Amino acid sequence: MLLRSIISILLLTFVTSAFAQVTVNVFMNGIKSGQYRIKTDETTGGGIFYKKSVYKSAERLAIELKGSDMEKAMYKRSVDVTDGADHSLYLATETPDIKGQFVISGKGILKRLAKGKPVTLYLLLNPANDKMMAPSRKLYIGSLSAK
């Protein structure tokens, strides 16, 4: 009886955590260089750290998101890259061919990261059709920074 209750609690925890998170894959120069998970209700924390030299040698930065919010076709998705005070630095739209992939091609972003200044990433979900009554949403998806 005790074993059954422990297994059911573990299974319930695993199932609820699997549905309430977003997986973020980070690509530098087209090569996967890291991955982290963040819960959809988080507003701070989460992200990935690299050495400044990694950002200095990077020419292209892309992220790929996987999670429940990426499956909804009723939204147009974009990623807002902001500084620490939530001032928008770059807006990356979703790659048309690959669902959930966003290329952050602003050279200023890579220079900022190479100097050791962090950036915060937000997923913006806007209705695909202007006539829809679905609300726009802004979800925190982590930060990129240097050690």
Z-matrix of the N, CA and C atoms (Angstrom, degrees):
N
C 1 1.454
C 2 1.529 1 110.80
N 3 1.315 2 115.86 1 -44.47
C 4 1.459 3 120.76 2 179.93
C 5 1.526 4 110.73 3 -64.54
N 6 1.315 5 116.29 4 -41.28
C 7 1.465 6 120.72 5 179.15
C 8 1.527 7 111.05 6 -63.14
N 9 1.310 8 116.87 7 -41.04
C 10 1.464 9 121.31 8 179.14
C 11 1.526 10 111.35 9 -63.41
N 12 1.320 11 117.82 10 -41.39
C 13 1.463 12 120.31 11 -179.98
C 14 1.526 13 111.40 12 -69.20
N 15 1.327 14 117.49 13 -37.36
C 16 1.470 15 120.38 14 177.77
C 17 1.524 16 110.35 15 -66.05
N 18 1.312 17 116.60 16 -42.83
C 19 1.467 18 120.08 17 179.07
C 20 1.526 19 110.50 18 -64.13
N 21 1.311 20 118.28 19 -40.88
C 22 1.471 21 120.27 20 179.86
C 23 1.522 22 111.81 21 -67.10
N 24 1.331 23 117.85 22 -36.57
C 25 1.470 24 120.74 23 177.27
C 26 1.529 25 110.13 24 -66.53
N 27 1.328 26 117.22 25 -44.17
C 28 1.467 27 120.32 26 178.21
C 29 1.523 28 111.48 27 -63.33
N 30 1.315 29 116.93 28 -41.52
C 31 1.456 30 120.95 29 179.08
C 32 1.520 31 111.32 30 -64.80
N 33 1.314 32 117.03 31 -42.22
C 34 1.466 33 121.40 32 177.98
C 35 1.524 34 111.33 33 -63.16
N 36 1.325 35 117.14 34 -42.33
C 37 1.460 36 121.24 35 178.06
C 38 1.521 37 111.18 36 -63.40
N 39 1.317 38 116.43 37 -43.21
C 40 1.462 39 120.94 38 -179.97
C 41 1.531 40 111.12 39 -64.21
N 42 1.317 41 117.49 40 -44.27
C 43 1.465 42 121.40 41 -178.01
C 44 1.517 43 111.25 42 -65.86
N 45 1.330 44 118.52 43 -43.86
C 46 1.461 45 120.22 44 -178.89
C 47 1.522 46 111.59 45 -69.61
N 48 1.325 47 117.89 46 -35.29
C 49 1.462 48 119.01 47 179.20
C 50 1.519 49 111.61 48 -73.16
N 51 1.317 50 118.25 49 -29.28
C 52 1.466 51 121.01 50 -179.65
C 53 1.512 52 111.66 51 -69.93
N 54 1.319 53 118.65 52 -32.11
C 55 1.453 54 121.37 53 -178.15
C 56 1.521 55 113.12 54 -88.44
N 57 1.302 56 118.54 55 -14.50
C 58 1.454 57 120.89 56 -174.12
C 59 1.521 58 112.23 57 -109.26
N 60 1.306 59 117.93 58 35.20
C 61 1.452 60 119.30 59 -179.15
C 62 1.522 61 111.21 60 -144.29
N 63 1.307 62 113.86 61 159.30
C 64 1.457 63 121.98 62 176.47
C 65 1.522 64 106.59 63 -119.16
N 66 1.315 65 116.60 64 133.14
C 67 1.456 66 121.81 65 175.59
C 68 1.519 67 108.04 66 -97.44
N 69 1.328 68 116.25 67 127.88
C 70 1.456 69 121.95 68 -179.24
C 71 1.523 70 108.41 69 -113.86
N 72 1.333 71 116.20 70 118.33
C 73 1.462 72 122.58 71 174.29
C 74 1.521 73 108.08 72 -100.48
N 75 1.324 74 116.93 73 131.60
C 76 1.461 75 122.29 74 -178.93
C 77 1.524 76 108.31 75 -108.34
N 78 1.340 77 115.56 76 130.48
C 79 1.465 78 121.75 77 179.84
C 80 1.528 79 109.19 78 -119.11
N 81 1.329 80 116.35 79 128.59
C 82 1.463 81 122.74 80 174.27
C 83 1.522 82 107.28 81 -113.33
N 84 1.314 83 117.32 82 123.23
C 85 1.464 84 123.42 83 -179.55
C 86 1.532 85 111.71 84 54.09
N 87 1.329 86 117.08 85 36.05
C 88 1.448 87 121.93 86 177.11
C 89 1.514 88 115.74 87 82.52
N 90 1.324 89 117.73 88 1.31
C 91 1.461 90 122.11 89 -179.17
C 92 1.526 91 108.72 90 -113.22
N 93 1.326 92 115.49 91 131.89
C 94 1.463 93 119.44 92 179.40
C 95 1.518 94 109.30 93 -64.29
N 96 1.330 95 115.53 94 121.32
C 97 1.459 96 119.07 95 -176.30
C 98 1.521 97 113.25 96 -117.96
N 99 1.309 98 118.16 97 0.12
C 100 1.452 99 119.34 98 177.76
C 101 1.511 100 112.43 99 177.15
N 102 1.323 101 114.30 100 165.83
C 103 1.455 102 120.80 101 179.67
C 104 1.520 103 108.24 102 -152.35
N 105 1.315 104 116.44 103 142.80
C 106 1.456 105 120.80 104 172.39
C 107 1.523 106 108.70 105 -148.23
N 108 1.324 107 115.15 106 161.32
C 109 1.461 108 121.35 107 179.11
C 110 1.507 109 108.47 108 -119.03
N 111 1.317 110 114.42 109 145.59
C 112 1.450 111 120.19 110 178.98
C 113 1.518 112 108.77 111 -140.07
N 114 1.307 113 116.74 112 139.11
C 115 1.454 114 121.04 113 178.34
C 116 1.522 115 108.81 114 -74.23
N 117 1.333 116 116.32 115 146.61
C 118 1.464 117 119.91 116 -174.60
C 119 1.516 118 112.97 117 -69.44
N 120 1.323 119 119.44 118 -18.83
C 121 1.458 120 120.41 119 179.75
C 122 1.528 121 112.93 120 -95.54
N 123 1.330 122 118.76 121 1.38
C 124 1.459 123 121.69 122 177.90
C 125 1.519 124 110.49 123 -73.14
N 126 1.323 125 115.60 124 146.06
C 127 1.464 126 120.40 125 177.57
C 128 1.521 127 111.98 126 -120.45
N 129 1.311 128 117.44 127 -12.36
C 130 1.470 129 121.71 128 176.04
C 131 1.523 130 107.83 129 -145.36
N 132 1.307 131 115.73 130 170.42
C 133 1.461 132 120.66 131 179.33
C 134 1.522 133 110.08 132 78.33
N 135 1.276 134 115.41 133 175.82
C 136 1.458 135 119.96 134 -179.37
C 137 1.511 136 111.49 135 75.70
N 138 1.278 137 116.12 136 148.42
C 139 1.452 138 121.09 137 179.75
C 140 1.505 139 110.10 138 138.89
N 141 1.322 140 114.63 139 -165.34
C 142 1.459 141 119.60 140 -175.72
C 143 1.521 142 109.04 141 -144.23
N 144 1.330 143 115.41 142 146.24
C 145 1.454 144 122.38 143 -179.52
C 146 1.520 145 109.51 144 -116.95
N 147 1.325 146 116.15 145 140.39
C 148 1.461 147 122.78 146 173.79
C 149 1.519 148 107.98 147 -132.05
N 150 1.322 149 115.84 148 164.27
C 151 1.461 150 120.00 149 173.25
C 152 1.527 151 108.20 150 -72.31
N 153 1.313 152 116.23 151 154.21
C 154 1.467 153 120.54 152 179.27
C 155 1.524 154 111.21 153 -59.50
N 156 1.320 155 117.37 154 -34.23
C 157 1.467 156 120.94 155 -178.46
C 158 1.530 157 111.79 156 -63.64
N 159 1.336 158 117.39 157 -29.59
C 160 1.467 159 120.69 158 177.96
C 161 1.525 160 109.41 159 -65.67
N 162 1.313 161 116.52 160 -43.63
C 163 1.467 162 119.99 161 179.02
C 164 1.524 163 111.64 162 -68.79
N 165 1.339 164 117.21 163 -34.41
C 166 1.461 165 120.18 164 179.53
C 167 1.521 166 111.71 165 -65.75
N 168 1.322 167 117.00 166 -35.34
C 169 1.459 168 120.09 167 -179.05
C 170 1.532 169 112.46 168 -86.34
N 171 1.313 170 117.92 169 -9.94
C 172 1.466 171 120.86 170 -178.43
C 173 1.531 172 111.17 171 -77.90
N 174 1.309 173 115.31 172 138.06
C 175 1.455 174 121.32 173 175.81
C 176 1.520 175 111.38 174 -110.21
N 177 1.332 176 116.20 175 -21.75
C 178 1.464 177 120.84 176 -176.61
C 179 1.524 178 108.44 177 -142.82
N 180 1.319 179 115.79 178 135.17
C 181 1.455 180 122.41 179 179.22
C 182 1.519 181 108.37 180 -125.69
N 183 1.312 182 116.31 181 131.02
C 184 1.464 183 120.89 182 178.41
C 185 1.516 184 108.85 183 -141.26
N 186 1.332 185 115.61 184 151.43
C 187 1.459 186 120.24 185 173.70
C 188 1.523 187 108.41 186 -127.42
N 189 1.309 188 114.61 187 152.09
C 190 1.457 189 121.37 188 177.94
C 191 1.521 190 107.17 189 -129.01
N 192 1.328 191 116.27 190 127.47
C 193 1.454 192 122.04 191 -177.75
C 194 1.516 193 110.50 192 -107.57
N 195 1.316 194 115.19 193 138.24
C 196 1.459 195 121.05 194 175.45
C 197 1.519 196 107.48 195 -133.46
N 198 1.325 197 116.01 196 129.98
C 199 1.453 198 120.87 197 179.24
C 200 1.514 199 110.17 198 168.80
N 201 1.310 200 115.91 199 -177.60
C 202 1.469 201 120.69 200 -175.20
C 203 1.526 202 112.47 201 -65.92
N 204 1.323 203 118.67 202 -33.11
C 205 1.461 204 120.39 203 -179.27
C 206 1.522 205 112.56 204 -72.08
N 207 1.315 206 117.69 205 -16.27
C 208 1.459 207 120.68 206 -179.24
C 209 1.523 208 111.88 207 -84.23
N 210 1.319 209 117.33 208 -12.66
C 211 1.463 210 121.18 209 -177.94
C 212 1.526 211 112.59 210 -89.55
N 213 1.308 212 117.91 211 -11.35
C 214 1.460 213 120.89 212 -176.30
C 215 1.524 214 109.94 213 -81.97
N 216 1.327 215 116.04 214 115.32
C 217 1.465 216 121.09 215 -177.51
C 218 1.525 217 112.04 216 -78.92
N 219 1.307 218 118.00 217 -8.60
C 220 1.465 219 120.11 218 -177.19
C 221 1.523 220 112.84 219 -79.06
N 222 1.328 221 117.31 220 -3.81
C 223 1.458 222 120.83 221 -178.45
C 224 1.527 223 112.08 222 -116.50
N 225 1.347 224 115.32 223 144.45
C 226 1.460 225 122.08 224 164.82
C 227 1.523 226 105.08 225 -90.95
N 228 1.308 227 117.07 226 132.63
C 229 1.450 228 120.70 227 -175.46
C 230 1.523 229 110.91 228 -111.74
N 231 1.321 230 115.24 229 142.89
C 232 1.460 231 121.90 230 172.78
C 233 1.523 232 107.83 231 -150.11
N 234 1.321 233 116.30 232 160.69
C 235 1.461 234 121.97 233 179.28
C 236 1.518 235 108.25 234 -114.62
N 237 1.330 236 115.25 235 127.42
C 238 1.458 237 122.37 236 177.83
C 239 1.522 238 107.74 237 -99.96
N 240 1.329 239 116.57 238 120.24
C 241 1.461 240 122.35 239 177.86
C 242 1.522 241 106.71 240 -98.09
N 243 1.332 242 116.27 241 120.85
C 244 1.464 243 120.61 242 -175.45
C 245 1.524 244 110.47 243 -124.04
N 246 1.331 245 114.99 244 164.68
C 247 1.463 246 119.79 245 172.64
C 248 1.529 247 108.18 246 -87.89
N 249 1.291 248 118.27 247 -171.20
C 250 1.455 249 121.71 248 -176.85
C 251 1.515 250 114.30 249 -64.83
N 252 1.330 251 117.85 250 -24.15
C 253 1.463 252 121.96 251 -178.48
C 254 1.530 253 111.75 252 -97.96
N 255 1.324 254 117.39 253 18.24
C 256 1.467 255 124.28 254 179.47
C 257 1.524 256 114.23 255 60.77
N 258 1.329 257 116.87 256 31.56
C 259 1.457 258 120.97 257 170.65
C 260 1.524 259 107.25 258 -89.12
N 261 1.310 260 117.09 259 127.30
C 262 1.456 261 121.41 260 -176.18
C 263 1.526 262 110.68 261 -68.11
N 264 1.332 263 116.13 262 128.18
C 265 1.454 264 122.28 263 177.92
C 266 1.523 265 112.16 264 -103.44
N 267 1.332 266 116.31 265 -33.67
C 268 1.459 267 120.59 266 -177.48
C 269 1.520 268 108.88 267 -159.42
N 270 1.324 269 116.20 268 142.92
C 271 1.462 270 121.97 269 177.13
C 272 1.526 271 107.94 270 -119.01
N 273 1.322 272 116.46 271 114.81
C 274 1.464 273 122.70 272 -178.47
C 275 1.520 274 109.57 273 -103.40
N 276 1.313 275 116.53 274 123.68
C 277 1.461 276 120.43 275 177.05
C 278 1.521 277 109.84 276 -87.48
N 279 1.304 278 115.78 277 160.45
C 280 1.464 279 121.46 278 -178.37
C 281 1.527 280 110.03 279 -68.63
N 282 1.321 281 116.10 280 137.62
C 283 1.450 282 121.55 281 176.71
C 284 1.524 283 108.48 282 -64.15
N 285 1.338 284 118.27 283 127.67
C 286 1.467 285 119.89 284 -175.13
C 287 1.522 286 114.46 285 -60.08
N 288 1.312 287 118.66 286 -35.68
C 289 1.465 288 121.70 287 -175.55
C 290 1.527 289 113.72 288 -82.19
N 291 1.342 290 117.02 289 -27.90
C 292 1.463 291 120.72 290 -173.86
C 293 1.529 292 109.28 291 -120.90
N 294 1.319 293 115.43 292 113.94
C 295 1.463 294 120.70 293 -179.28
C 296 1.526 295 110.01 294 -67.29
N 297 1.323 296 115.91 295 127.08
C 298 1.457 297 120.97 296 176.31
C 299 1.514 298 115.28 297 89.37
N 300 1.335 299 118.55 298 2.77
C 301 1.456 300 120.68 299 179.95
C 302 1.526 301 109.98 300 -103.09
N 303 1.339 302 115.11 301 135.89
C 304 1.459 303 121.98 302 -178.74
C 305 1.522 304 108.17 303 -132.20
N 306 1.338 305 116.39 304 124.24
C 307 1.463 306 121.63 305 179.15
C 308 1.515 307 107.74 306 -96.37
N 309 1.316 308 116.11 307 121.78
C 310 1.463 309 121.77 308 179.12
C 311 1.518 310 106.11 309 -99.75
N 312 1.324 311 115.40 310 92.98
C 313 1.461 312 120.17 311 -171.35
C 314 1.526 313 113.35 312 -99.19
N 315 1.301 314 118.41 313 7.50
C 316 1.459 315 120.16 314 177.86
C 317 1.518 316 111.36 315 -71.07
N 318 1.321 317 117.16 316 118.77
C 319 1.470 318 121.00 317 -179.06
C 320 1.524 319 110.77 318 -64.38
N 321 1.324 320 117.00 319 -29.23
C 322 1.457 321 120.51 320 178.28
C 323 1.519 322 112.46 321 -63.78
N 324 1.323 323 117.06 322 -30.30
C 325 1.464 324 121.39 323 179.05
C 326 1.521 325 109.75 324 -67.36
N 327 1.332 326 117.37 325 -47.49
C 328 1.466 327 120.68 326 179.11
C 329 1.529 328 111.66 327 -64.92
N 330 1.317 329 117.44 328 -37.33
C 331 1.466 330 120.42 329 177.66
C 332 1.523 331 110.28 330 -65.85
N 333 1.333 332 116.06 331 -40.43
C 334 1.467 333 120.78 332 178.69
C 335 1.528 334 110.30 333 -62.42
N 336 1.320 335 116.78 334 -44.51
C 337 1.462 336 120.85 335 179.26
C 338 1.526 337 111.42 336 -66.60
N 339 1.345 338 117.32 337 -36.25
C 340 1.469 339 121.04 338 179.06
C 341 1.525 340 111.58 339 -66.67
N 342 1.335 341 117.24 340 -25.48
C 343 1.462 342 121.34 341 177.32
C 344 1.528 343 111.90 342 -83.21
N 345 1.333 344 117.05 343 -6.61
C 346 1.457 345 120.31 344 178.44
C 347 1.515 346 114.27 345 95.83
N 348 1.315 347 117.58 346 7.48
C 349 1.464 348 121.29 347 179.34
C 350 1.527 349 109.17 348 -91.27
N 351 1.321 350 117.38 349 130.59
C 352 1.472 351 119.84 350 -177.18
C 353 1.526 352 112.73 351 -78.87
N 354 1.319 353 115.54 352 159.35
C 355 1.463 354 122.47 353 171.52
C 356 1.526 355 107.90 354 -126.73
N 357 1.312 356 115.68 355 148.86
C 358 1.457 357 122.45 356 179.53
C 359 1.512 358 108.60 357 -111.08
N 360 1.324 359 116.76 358 139.31
C 361 1.462 360 122.30 359 -177.45
C 362 1.525 361 110.60 360 -111.02
N 363 1.322 362 115.57 361 134.27
C 364 1.458 363 122.66 362 176.07
C 365 1.524 364 108.96 363 -127.00
N 366 1.304 365 117.12 364 138.82
C 367 1.456 366 122.51 365 173.75
C 368 1.517 367 107.60 366 -93.07
N 369 1.330 368 116.63 367 121.90
C 370 1.462 369 122.06 368 178.08
C 371 1.516 370 108.76 369 -100.80
N 372 1.317 371 116.54 370 124.30
C 373 1.463 372 122.73 371 178.78
C 374 1.518 373 107.82 372 -113.98
N 375 1.314 374 116.70 373 111.36
C 376 1.463 375 122.99 374 178.97
C 377 1.519 376 108.88 375 -116.69
N 378 1.340 377 117.94 376 144.79
C 379 1.469 378 119.86 377 -179.17
C 380 1.530 379 111.38 378 -56.63
N 381 1.327 380 116.45 379 137.25
C 382 1.459 381 121.34 380 179.79
C 383 1.520 382 111.50 381 -68.39
N 384 1.310 383 116.91 382 -29.25
C 385 1.457 384 122.61 383 179.18
C 386 1.524 385 107.71 384 -117.35
N 387 1.325 386 117.68 385 128.89
C 388 1.461 387 121.52 386 -177.71
C 389 1.526 388 112.70 387 -63.44
N 390 1.314 389 117.79 388 -21.70
C 391 1.459 390 121.26 389 -178.63
C 392 1.522 391 112.92 390 -82.99
N 393 1.322 392 116.62 391 -8.78
C 394 1.464 393 120.23 392 179.57
C 395 1.521 394 109.88 393 -72.49
N 396 1.295 395 115.61 394 148.16
C 397 1.455 396 121.05 395 179.48
C 398 1.533 397 112.06 396 -94.71
N 399 1.319 398 117.69 397 10.33
C 400 1.462 399 121.37 398 179.16
C 401 1.530 400 109.37 399 -69.72
N 402 1.322 401 117.58 400 138.05
C 403 1.467 402 120.11 401 179.97
C 404 1.532 403 111.73 402 -76.98
N 405 1.309 404 115.82 403 151.75
C 406 1.462 405 120.86 404 172.35
C 407 1.522 406 107.81 405 -75.93
N 408 1.322 407 115.75 406 149.86
C 409 1.462 408 120.44 407 -179.07
C 410 1.519 409 109.98 408 -133.89
N 411 1.325 410 115.12 409 150.50
C 412 1.464 411 121.86 410 176.29
C 413 1.519 412 106.97 411 -129.61
N 414 1.345 413 116.30 412 115.59
C 415 1.457 414 122.16 413 -176.20
C 416 1.519 415 110.43 414 -113.72
N 417 1.295 416 116.39 415 133.30
C 418 1.469 417 122.47 416 175.43
C 419 1.531 418 108.08 417 -72.52
N 420 1.328 419 117.08 418 127.94
C 421 1.463 420 120.11 419 178.71
C 422 1.525 421 113.27 420 -123.84
N 423 1.322 422 117.23 421 20.45
C 424 1.457 423 120.15 422 172.99
C 425 1.502 424 114.34 423 111.20
N 426 1.325 425 114.22 424 -171.28
C 427 1.470 426 119.98 425 -179.16
C 428 1.521 427 109.30 426 -142.47
N 429 1.309 428 114.78 427 156.26
C 430 1.457 429 123.14 428 174.65
C 431 1.517 430 106.54 429 -116.38
N 432 1.323 431 116.65 430 135.43
C 433 1.462 432 119.80 431 179.88
C 434 1.510 433 109.80 432 -155.58
N 435 1.335 434 114.61 433 172.43
C 436 1.464 435 121.37 434 -179.23
C 437 1.529 436 109.38 435 -109.70
N 438 1.328 437 115.57 436 152.53
C 439 1.459 438 121.48 437 178.45
C 440 1.497 439 110.26 438 -77.97
